[in-house]
Amino acid sequence: MTDMSMARHLEKKILYLQAKIQNLQSSLVYDPGTNAALLSLFRAQLEAKQEAMERLSNGIYGFCQECGKPIEADRLEVLPDTAKCLACAKKGLRSQDELELVY
């Protein structure tokens, strides 16, 4: 994926998440715990996408923020906002379940 197409992809995701957050904040609160959890999740996803856009504009997108090596292309295709290569993402994982989330 080219930088321009990645930027468009990330921009669409950012707009989508901003709308989801706005809709959730303005909706009637039927389950405050669920709404709070969803808001937290959407905000974290939005922040990750915004950080990816910043890396893209700074020319460092696609490079691991931990080791500096290029992030695998197939990993970026699936997780365009990832900031770590697979090897660095695996570090510090405590269980098989967490490891499966990295893939």
C-alpha positions in Angstrom: 0.0 0.0 0.0 1.4 3.4 -0.9 1.8 6.2 1.6 -1.1 8.1 0.0 -3.5 5.1 0.0 -2.5 4.4 3.6 -3.1 8.0 4.6 -6.6 7.8 3.0 -7.3 4.5 4.7 -6.2 5.9 8.1 -8.2 9.1 7.6 -11.4 7.1 6.9 -10.8 5.1 10.0 -10.2 8.2 12.1 -13.5 9.8 10.8 -15.4 6.5 11.5 -14.1 6.3 15.1 -14.8 10.0 15.7 -18.4 9.5 14.6 -18.7 6.3 16.8 -17.4 8.3 19.8 -19.7 11.2 19.1 -22.7 8.9 18.7 -21.9 6.9 21.8 -21.5 10.1 23.9 -24.8 11.5 22.7 -26.8 8.3 23.0 -29.0 7.4 25.9 -27.0 5.6 28.6 -28.6 2.2 29.0 -25.5 0.5 30.4 -22.9 3.0 31.8 -20.3 0.3 32.1 -20.6 -0.8 28.5 -20.7 2.7 27.2 -17.5 3.6 29.2 -15.7 0.5 28.0 -16.7 1.2 24.3 -15.7 4.9 24.7 -12.3 3.8 26.1 -11.8 1.3 23.3 -12.8 3.7 20.5 -10.6 6.5 22.0 -7.6 4.1 22.1 -8.2 3.0 18.5 -8.5 6.7 17.4 -5.3 7.7 19.2 -3.4 4.8 17.5 -4.7 5.8 14.1 -3.8 9.5 14.7 -0.3 8.5 15.9 0.1 6.4 12.7 -0.9 9.4 10.6 1.7 11.5 12.5 4.4 8.8 11.8 3.3 8.8 8.1 3.7 12.6 7.8 7.0 12.5 9.6 8.4 9.9 7.2 8.8 7.2 9.9 5.7 5.2 9.2 6.4 1.5 8.7 9.5 1.4 11.0 9.3 -0.2 14.4 9.3 2.4 17.2 11.2 0.0 19.4 14.0 -1.4 17.3 13.9 0.8 14.2 13.7 -2.1 11.7 11.0 -2.1 9.0 7.6 -3.5 10.0 6.6 -6.5 8.0 4.4 -5.4 5.0 1.7 -8.1 5.7 1.6 -6.9 9.3 1.0 -3.3 8.2 -1.7 -4.5 5.8 -3.6 -6.1 8.7 -2.7 -3.6 11.4 -2.0 -0.3 9.6 -1.6 1.6 12.9 0.9 -0.8 14.5 4.1 0.8 15.8 6.0 -2.4 16.3 7.4 -5.2 14.2 6.2 -8.7 15.1 9.4 -9.6 17.0 9.1 -6.5 19.3 5.3 -6.9 19.6 5.9 -10.5 21.0 8.2 -9.2 23.7 6.6 -9.0 27.1 3.6 -11.1 26.2 2.5 -13.2 29.1 0.2 -15.8 27.6 -0.7 -17.6 24.4 -3.9 -15.6 24.2 -1.9 -12.3 24.1 0.4 -13.8 21.5 -2.5 -14.7 19.2 -3.7 -11.1 19.4 -0.4 -9.9 17.9 -1.0 -11.9 14.7 
